[in-house]
């Protein structure tokens, strides 16, 4: 087994500091067979509708902060996949991080069930996540979104390539990742963030040589109402 690696160390960033009804997320550089993953942070939204061909992995909200992960439901068929457009109701501000992850071994989407947490104070703290994929060489992501003038200045200890993107005083999203060999459970430390409402997530991706470790999960499209 080999732990997957994002094609680029840091994500492609999209954001709007003005309210919009459609959030266009520009994909990271990718190639045929890549797993396309988006972390989307939104301020005070009621409904987020992903476009055709994209599906919610998991989302959470608290105190006007929404953070969710989305994936293209099939691996990339080309190096120029369509940038997804998420419908936001009502119109609001957003920030998104897009990753592309080569899957040369299995040729399928193998994604561990993401776990989410939220609170109203302290540093944003991604929760422990035990993957349904069993013991694998994992690519683990930690993500967080914080409210208003709160900011994120560093990722969890041991996580590389931290990136934070803010939209003025509305919302800030931060992501970071690491590889862990022969793992099954990961509990990232906290992001360094100023106190405020926050959501956080821990997500794993793996690429077994023959799909081992557990069942491959390919989710269906779904709408999120919060």
Buried (B, 14 or more C-beta within 10 A) or exposed (E): BBBBBBBBEBBBBBBBBEBBEEBBBEBBEBEEBBBBBBBBBBBBBEEBBBBEEBBBBBBBBBBBBBBBBBBBBEBBEEEEBEBBBBBBEEBBBBBBBBBBBBBEBBEBBBBBBBBBBBBEEEBBBBBEBBBBBBBBBBBBBBBBBBBBEBBBEBBBEEBEBBBBBBBEBBBBBBBBBBBBEEBBEBBBBBBBBBBBBBBBBBBBBBBBEEBBBBEEBEBEEEEBEE
